[in-house]
Amino acid sequence: MKKTETYKWSNDFYAELANKRKVALRMGKIQEQESGYRIKQRTVNKLCRNEISVADLKDSDFEPDFVQKGVDMRIGIDIATLASKHQVDQIILIAGDSDFVPAAKHARREGIDFVLDPMWQDIKPELNEHIDGLRSCTDRCPDPKTEKLHVDYQTENSDKPTKHKTGKR
């Protein structure tokens, strides 16, 4: 995957983002021993319905399954530190993981305006309860048919995209 245009674009984007004023970029570490490939859900369904057999599996029936560790803790500590020291007035978190509930709750108790951008994904009610605002920075939910960087973007030669839940905001 390191040879793909998406990889190069992503790394260039992260490097540019990390250089922005008042932006902290926190990256987790990929756990190579726990990462690999998994069979796509629609392929598992076909196997279970006996529509295909194991011998029929193709590379396109698999998807990367990367396990990333450490990023939630890093972000949580940053949020708690910034809030406790009153170094910021507002925190904008681009995520949707309910693991951030304690950090968001702490920041709000310290008087910090806490805004969440879940990138058009649904969030759990317990996270929604502990934020001051919910906003996606893009005007619309990205279309997997036209947005090349969308997780479900497919070229004409590949299978239909998998369905991911997206909420409307």
C-alpha positions as CSV (number, residue, x, y, z in Angstrom):
1,M,0.0,0.0,0.0
2,K,3.0,2.3,0.5
3,K,3.3,2.5,-3.3
4,T,-0.3,3.9,-3.9
5,E,-1.2,7.5,-4.7
6,T,-3.5,7.5,-1.7
7,Y,-0.7,6.7,0.6
8,K,1.5,9.5,-0.8
9,W,-1.4,12.0,-0.8
10,S,-2.3,11.0,2.8
11,N,1.2,11.5,4.1
12,D,1.6,14.8,2.3
13,F,-1.7,15.9,3.8
14,Y,-0.7,14.8,7.3
15,A,2.6,16.6,7.0
16,E,0.9,19.8,5.9
17,L,-1.7,19.6,8.6
18,A,1.0,19.0,11.3
19,N,2.6,22.4,10.2
20,K,-0.6,24.4,10.7
21,R,-0.8,26.9,13.6
22,K,-2.9,25.7,16.5
23,V,-3.3,22.1,15.1
24,A,-2.1,19.1,16.9
25,L,-2.0,15.9,14.9
26,R,-1.9,12.7,16.8
27,M,-1.1,9.5,15.0
28,G,-1.4,6.0,16.5
29,K,0.9,3.1,15.7
30,I,-0.1,0.2,13.5
31,Q,0.3,-3.1,15.3
32,E,1.7,-5.2,12.5
33,Q,1.4,-8.5,14.4
34,E,-2.3,-7.9,15.0
35,S,-3.1,-6.4,11.5
36,G,-3.7,-8.3,8.3
37,Y,-6.7,-8.9,6.0
38,R,-10.2,-10.0,6.6
39,I,-13.0,-11.3,4.4
40,K,-15.5,-8.6,3.4
41,Q,-18.9,-9.0,5.1
42,R,-20.8,-9.3,1.8
43,T,-18.4,-12.2,0.9
44,V,-19.0,-13.9,4.2
45,N,-22.8,-13.6,3.5
46,K,-22.3,-15.2,0.1
47,L,-20.3,-18.0,1.7
48,C,-23.0,-18.6,4.3
49,R,-25.7,-18.7,1.6
50,N,-23.5,-21.2,-0.4
51,E,-23.5,-18.8,-3.3
52,I,-19.7,-19.1,-3.5
53,S,-17.2,-21.5,-2.1
54,V,-13.8,-20.9,-0.5
55,A,-12.2,-21.9,-3.8
56,D,-14.0,-18.9,-5.5
57,L,-12.5,-16.3,-3.3
58,K,-10.5,-13.5,-5.0
59,D,-8.2,-10.7,-3.8
60,S,-11.2,-8.3,-4.1
61,D,-13.0,-10.4,-1.4
62,F,-10.6,-9.2,1.2
63,E,-10.0,-5.9,2.9
64,P,-7.2,-4.5,5.1
65,D,-7.8,-5.0,8.8
66,F,-5.3,-2.7,10.5
67,V,-5.1,-2.4,14.3
68,Q,-4.0,1.0,15.5
69,K,-3.0,1.5,19.2
70,G,-2.2,4.5,21.3
71,V,-3.9,7.4,19.5
72,D,-7.0,7.6,21.8
73,M,-4.8,7.8,24.9
74,R,-2.6,10.5,23.4
75,I,-5.5,12.6,22.4
76,G,-7.2,12.1,25.8
77,I,-4.1,13.3,27.6
78,D,-3.8,16.3,25.3
79,I,-7.4,17.3,25.9
80,A,-7.1,16.9,29.7
81,T,-3.8,18.8,29.8
82,L,-5.1,21.7,27.6
83,A,-8.3,21.9,29.6
84,S,-6.7,21.7,33.1
85,K,-4.1,24.4,32.2
86,H,-6.8,26.6,30.5
87,Q,-4.5,26.9,27.5
88,V,-7.4,26.9,25.0
89,D,-10.9,28.2,24.8
90,Q,-12.2,25.6,22.3
91,I,-11.2,22.1,21.3
92,I,-12.4,20.7,17.9
93,L,-12.0,16.9,17.9
94,I,-12.3,15.1,14.5
95,A,-13.3,11.7,15.6
96,G,-16.4,9.8,16.7
97,D,-15.1,7.3,19.2
98,S,-17.1,7.2,22.4
99,D,-13.7,6.5,24.2
100,F,-13.4,10.3,24.3
101,V,-16.4,10.8,26.6
102,P,-14.2,11.2,29.8
103,A,-11.9,13.7,28.0
104,A,-14.8,15.7,26.6
105,K,-16.6,15.7,29.9
106,H,-13.4,16.9,31.7
107,A,-12.8,19.7,29.2
108,R,-16.4,20.9,29.5
109,R,-16.2,20.9,33.3
110,E,-13.1,23.2,32.8
111,G,-15.2,25.6,30.7
112,I,-13.8,24.6,27.3
113,D,-16.1,24.7,24.3
114,F,-15.9,21.2,22.9
115,V,-16.9,20.7,19.3
116,L,-16.9,17.3,17.6
117,D,-16.6,16.6,13.9
118,P,-17.4,12.9,13.4
119,M,-16.8,13.1,9.6
120,W,-20.4,12.3,8.9
121,Q,-20.4,9.1,11.0
122,D,-23.1,8.4,13.6
123,I,-22.0,8.9,17.2
124,K,-23.2,7.2,20.4
125,P,-25.7,9.2,22.6
126,E,-23.2,9.2,25.5
127,L,-20.7,11.1,23.4
128,N,-23.3,13.5,22.1
129,E,-24.3,14.2,25.7
130,H,-20.8,15.5,26.5
131,I,-20.0,17.9,23.6
132,D,-21.0,21.5,23.0
133,G,-21.5,21.2,19.3
134,L,-21.6,18.7,16.4
135,R,-20.4,19.9,13.0
136,S,-18.9,18.2,10.0
137,C,-16.5,20.5,8.1
138,T,-17.7,19.4,4.7
139,D,-20.9,20.8,3.4
140,R,-22.2,17.3,2.5
141,C,-21.6,13.7,3.2
142,P,-18.9,12.5,0.8
143,D,-20.2,10.3,-2.1
144,P,-18.3,7.0,-2.3
145,K,-18.9,7.0,-6.1
146,T,-17.1,10.2,-6.8
147,E,-14.8,10.9,-3.8
148,K,-11.6,9.0,-4.5
149,L,-10.5,9.2,-0.8
150,H,-13.8,7.8,0.5
151,V,-13.4,4.5,2.3
152,D,-15.9,2.9,-0.1
153,Y,-14.7,4.5,-3.3
154,Q,-14.6,1.8,-6.0
155,T,-13.1,1.9,-9.5
156,E,-15.2,0.6,-12.4
157,N,-13.4,-2.7,-12.4
158,S,-14.0,-3.5,-8.7
159,D,-17.0,-4.9,-6.8
160,K,-19.8,-2.8,-5.4
161,P,-18.8,-0.8,-2.3
162,T,-19.6,-2.0,1.1
163,K,-22.2,-0.2,3.1
164,H,-21.1,2.0,6.0
165,K,-23.4,3.8,8.3
166,T,-23.5,7.5,7.7
167,G,-25.6,9.9,9.5
168,K,-27.2,13.1,8.1
169,R,-26.4,16.2,10.0
